[in-house]
């Protein structure tokens, strides 16, 4: 997160980390600190660790990483982005669909007249039924 956006949030307490990293085509960058927050998207709240950097490091207000993205399902269709929690709850037995009952009966008569040039082995199998 950019430092100016951090200030707009009311300066939540930062934890100093001393973490340094390299950006693409940049010199070493020192993180200003980090804080935990809840990010709310479409009514769903997610705990997130936000790291604050100097305004000159980022053009975007906030960049989310894989630590957050691994906890949500992201869909982008026709320019519309949807973010929702990953559903991990398994359906209970009571919620499972009923299995359709199939009644079978044994018969010795098999109509194979629609089969032309049948493999002799398959034809013998039909004859045994």
Secondary structure, DSSP 8 states (H G I E B T S, - for coil): -BHHHHHHTT----B----EEE-TT--EEE--EEEEEEEEETTEEEEEEEEEB-TTT-SSS----HHHHTTEEEEEETTEEEEEE-------GGGS-----------S----TT--S--HHHHHHHHH-
